[in-house]
Every structure is written in C-alpha cells, then in structure tokens.
Amino acid sequence: MAWLAFALPLGAAIAVIAVLGLPAAFALRLRGLTMLVVAVPAAFAVLAVASILAPLIGMRWSILPALAVAAALAVLLRLLRRWLGAPPRGEAERRRGASSWRDFWIGLGAAAIGGGVIAITLIAAIRTPGAISQTFDVNFHLNAVRYIMDGGSASPFTMDLTSPGQPIFYPTLWHAFVTLVAQLSGAAIPVATNAVLLVVSAVVWPIGALALGRAVAGPGLRVTLITGALLAAFPNFPLFLAGYGVIYPNLFAYALMPFLLVAGLQLLNLGPARRALPMPLGTRWLLLLGALGAAILAHPNVIHGALVWGAVPVAFAAIRALRGRPVPGPAGLLVRPRTAPALRRAGAILGVVAFAAAVVLAWVAGRTTDTAWQGFYGPRSAALQLIGGTPHLEGHAWTVSLLVLLGAVVAWRHRGLRWALGSAAALALFYYIADAFPAAEWRTFFLSPWYNDPRRLAALVPFGALPLAVLGARAGWAMLRPGLRRIAALRPPAARRRALLATFGLLFLLAAGQAGTLSAEQYVRTSYDTRPQETQLLSDDERRLLERLDEEVPAGEVIANDPLNGSALGYALADREVLFPHSGGIYDPRGYELVDSLVGDPAAACEMSRELEVHYVLDFGKQYVLEPSTSRAIPFAQMKHLDRSPILTELDRQGDAVLYHIEGC
C-alpha cells in the first residue's frame, strides 16, 4: 500500500519535468528523441531561474513562479524561432513525418529498459518509500527542504541554514525540486526526497545517457536499444552515488551532465552527434546554456567533470580545423565545411584559448576545502578496479569491461572517434589518481574540486566508459549478425526468430550489466538500514519520537539538540526548529554553551535557555552518524547523562530517545 501511494509523488516529479520542459521543446518545433533531450534540461533550467527570480519579485516558492518562467520562455523561443533556425511547420512535417514519433517512442522505450532496472534496484535497496539515509549529509538535505517551505525562498543566494543571518551561495536546485514534489503531492519530506531520487536516477539519467550513447555511436534502432540496455550496467552511477554521502546535489548534477556533453558534441560536430539528434544551430547553443546552468545550480563541480571529459574532444576538433580536415555532414559522410579555412583556424585558436581559460578559472575558483580523503587502494589494485569495471566497489563486471575494451578498439580504428577514447581515459586517470595514491599536494591540485574523494570520481568513470561499451556492443552484434541470421532462417518465420534473437541479445546485455550491481545495491541498502550499527543517524525509536514531536512541542518553539545524531531531523519531520540543523554549520555560540552546561552547570544553562528562548531538549544519546572521535563532536561532548540534570523534566520517551522540557530554572 505504501508503494502504491508512492505513485503520487513519483507522478508529481515526472509531471513537473514534463510541464516545465515540453513547452520550450514545442516552441522550437522539435520532434523525436531530440524533443526529450531538450525538454529535460529545459525544465531544470526553468526551475533554476524561477528559484532565483521568485524572492526578487516577492513570490513564495511554489509551482506558480516556475510555470510563469516556463510560459515566458516558450513565448520568447516562439518569437525568436526564426532566428534560432527552427524549420517552418510544413518543412518540419515533410522532413520528419511519422518517423519522428517512432523515434520518440523507441527512444523513450529504450531509456525505460535501463531506467526500469535502476528503479527496481533502488526500490529493493531502500525498501520503504519513506526511508531515510543513515548518512552524514541527510540532515542538511532534508532540513533544507523544510527551510524552503517555511521561508518561501529556494534561491541559492538565500540559503543560510548552516550560517543563520549570513547566507552564502549554495546550489539549491535539488531542494527546490523536492519542495515542489512535496507541495504538489502532499508527501512527507523523506517520501518526496525518495521520489525525486528515483526520477533523477531512473528517468533523467537514462534519457541523457541514451542521448550520449547515440551521439557517439550513431542513430538507429540497434544503437538505441543497446544503449538502453547498457545504461544500467555501471553501478558507480547512479546507484552507488544514491547511497553515498548522501550527496543528492552531486548525483543530480551528474545526471544532467550527459545533456551538457551532447550539446558540446553537437557544437563541435564530432562523430554522428548531429545526425543522431538533429537540431538547428540555435537550439544547440540553447541546450548547452540550459544544461550548463541547470547542472551548475545542481552542483558546480559538474563543470570540472565536463571539462575533464571535454578536453580531448576540444583538442581533436581544434586540430581538425587547423589542418583543414572535413567534418561529418548531415548524411554521415565527411564533407568540406562552408566556413572559410582562415576563419576555421581563427575559431579553433580562440576556442582552445577559451577552453584553457575555463579550466584555469574552474580549478582556481572551484577549489574546495582540503580533506583527509586519500586513495583506498595502491596503484596496482586501483588499476584492477578500473579494468574490472567497478571502480571502488567489490566484485567485477568482466563482460562489461570486455565491451568497453572492444569499443576502445573500434574508436581507435575510426579516426573520427578517437576523441571518445581520450575522454574515457581522462576520467579514468582522475579516478586512478584519487584511489591509487595517498594524500599529497600534487594530488590535491588535481582533485580538490571533488574534495579529494575517490568515490565521487569513481562515479564519473561511466561517462567515458558507457559510449565505448555501446560501440563495443554494436560491433559485437555486427560480427555475430551473419551467423544469427542464418540460424534465424533455418525455420520459418525468420522475421519472428530474428526478433527473438534480438530480444535475447538485449536480455543478455541487461544480465551481463548487472554483474557488478550487487555490491552497489548492498551499499545503498546498508546506508538506509535502521538496525543498530557502528555509526547510525536515526533509529526506529528515534524516528517514532520525532514523528509525534509536533504533538508535544508547540509551534514556534526551538529545541536543543546534538546534530551528530538524528535529533536534527526534528525540523524536517515535525516542523519544529532545532538549534543545530546540521553539524557542519556556524551557529550562535550561546547554543553550544547551553548544551554543554545542561548537566555540569545548570545555572548557566538556565541563563542561555532564557536568552535563546529554548525550552526543550532532545536526547538521542551518543550513537553518531560519524565516528565518535570526530572533531565535530567536541562541542557536544558534555551533552550526556541528561537524566541527571536538575532542570530537565522528561516529557516523552521512545526506547532510549527522550524529549525533555526545561523546567527547573
């Protein structure tokens, strides 16, 4: 029954994407799979713009400002369509006709193949629609949604949950999306969060990955279906990242990255990108800008991943232009470009300079605070992790690795696709640096945008490996096809037998792709497990107490808490403000003094209670989401044995979780 009710927030999440993104695609008269490839990032670009504009014009965050921006964008694109290169209606119908809808439904069906596998795996891992990840960052992400609901602003420039009164830029696109789903469906914040997690992982990523596979391997039914079957074959993304952190914004940004990469391939005219996803020049630029803006407001380090992936393609296109070589034409044949050679060379030089400047700016401005993360493996083991197809995960996916290797051979033998091999190698190299070597300044120089974290870089490896796997599977099918056709012709009807063989091939790819999934699924399952474990955020007893907190604590009251345990989620689950909504924040020093003196210095605690107007305390013990020895626990070291405090009276208890009222002052 719970999963049946889950259909409502799931439908709300998909509806938000469709309602906000399709008007732009229709205004540009796009058809086929291209319509989906433009509509998805357009929807999130609309959300990003609306979240910034709404507080500026005095509107609370809801679907209304997003609808207004979507309508305005559609009208603007309709007015500019002539200059953007969109074809007139008659020409569009003659050129595409019914085949465009066939391409749309085949593409959607192919995305659903891999997306369905991802969805089933995620559902099996989280087990219940309202599951809460037992990881460090979930306090912030769930509380941020409540903060947007209460404050009415989803702007990245007004988020001060971790620094009250001092807002800093923080990418809030994920939280704005979850807030809309919660508002439209009436779902609780954890349920809305899981609905968005499922849609981003099993809808947004598959559509983008399908577009990327076709942009590299070409259009056609075979490539489309192969890509659909293989997009779930890499457990590092999105499955592993769905359980790690939990870093929802990073996962969201990575899911949007394929749209950005496809736009770049379109503009560079590399491989069969333009033939696989036909769109006018103006639409290519719109896709690039829209996907880039949306991805940055999901998480800015997507820029660094895109730059690493794009370095070789940009260099390849520049060398091609400098040497005056032909480019792929609309029919897939190499043709001489209409642009004058001198202008091509000048454009190539300017493009390389601009790309180099973007790299320097990104690595200077996008550096994060240095962390202690270092490689978990030595050079040999890290190399084996890469070769086995499951970097930083247990087990290996040798069949997928063989497909990637075969695709690498295909890319090398076709001069026009060698850049794809370079992109995959660049991402693999960054992961190798992260997981093969200990902390060092030279390592931080490369990896700082990812907090020196090997797991975030392992999640980027599939963006290079997936196109190669598609190339390899397509080549493998081409080699086997003559023999399979002879087998199919042995007994009539041959057409039906060929269809059965093709279906068997797809099922084989799906099955082979799940070889490395088990360890990632188990990781996600463990991160959502509420049974007692060494580090834990929220037990079942603690959650039950939080869910009835609004019955015990009047609205407007503030609760003292320890943010290293699940008590911080009193804000997200019960809409009751807590002193410390996240352990990584900078809060009023008097709050730390209050929790430090509850037992040791009750008089001081009473004084702080009066000054801060805090009359309730949550005691969830010392079962922390991090190791108890962490420096973040120092300010809360004395918040223990609260039953000994003469100023606290127990109001409610669920197991070892206790709600106290400050009464003895």
C-alpha angles and dihedrals in degrees: 000000000000091000090048090055088047088071089076098062089038090054091045091054093050091044091054090055094046097044094046099039108036096064090064092049092048091048088056091046092236120169140188122013089335089070090059094043091056098036097057099056089037089060092054093043087055090050091050094050093043092051090056097042099044098073091042091061095038099255123139116233112271139118091282099077089043091053090048092053092045091052092046091049092050091050092048093049090048090054092046096040093104092057093041091061100247109157121245116261096255095049092045091053094047094048098044110018119153092341090074091061090046089054090048095053094041090050092047091048092049091050088049091057095063094028091056091053091050092047094050092048093049093047090051090049100048092038098195130049092234097048117142120212113243092222137115103255098046091088090063098041096050093041091049090060090053089047090056091048092051098040097037095224127107094174116134087224096060102048106120100150091125096037109033113212093009108079117193131188109278124165105248103171092111092050093045089054094048090048091055092049091050092048095047097043101032089231122152115258096257091050093047089048092054091046090055091044090055095046094047092047100039103030112022096040096045093052092048093043091049090052091049093049092051092045089059103032100032139246125297139098095273096054092043094054094042091052091048091053094046102043089084093047097090111073094190090074131068098344101053093043089053088069102034122091089337087258101168095165092053091050090048093051092048090050089056094046097086090062089054092048092049090052090052092051089049093053093043090046093224124164118335094321096122094043093047095050110022113205135148122257094257091052091052090057092045090052091050095049095041095047092044094050094046093046093049092051088050091052127330097219088076083083091064093049091049092048092051091048093044101047095088096042090051091049090046093052092045093052090047090054095044091052092045094237123165124260133219112280129211091273094048095256122121113259137175110259118240092231114101114257093239091052091048091053093048091049091049093052093046091047094052091047091050092048092049090049090050090052093050092046092047094050093045100042097031099056116128130208111287114259136194094246112130137164116301093200136043122245094273097046092045090053090051089050090056095044091048091058097237108085113197092002133100119255129023138253101215096169091056090045090055090051090051090049092049089048090051089055090049092049092049093049091051107064092203092060102045090102089068089060089050093051092051091047092050094054091044090051093053091050090047091053089050098049103029103054138052124244112295139150093251090051092050089051089065101031106038094104087063096045087253085284116154092199095061090049092046086058089059096055094082091061089070098031098050097065090047091050090052090051089049095048091047090051091046091052091049091053093048097040099087093053093043091051091053089050090048091052094055093086130020139279089051095178092059092048091050089053090050091050091050090050090050089051092053092047089050091053091048092049094045090049092058094061092098097033099086096073092048091048091050090049092053091045091053092048089057096042113120095190115112111282139159095272118023137163106197131009124204091254092051092050092051090053092049093049091060095038093105088063092056103036120055119235113270095032122124122222126212112228148157109251095204090075133047096275088094088069090070084093097053098038103037104019092239116136117241129202093235115030091173135018092225096063137101109235140169108300089223089067091059089047091052096054091042094056103040092105105015100045112016093174092058090045090054091051092050090045091057094045094048095035090231114153104163136062131195117210114195095158126232100305095126134191087226131044108288089235093064116123089235088071095059097088089053099042093110095047093101140101088033090165086074094059112109092210098056126086120190112242103170138001136191110181106306093341112101137185114207132193120214103234110137098080 
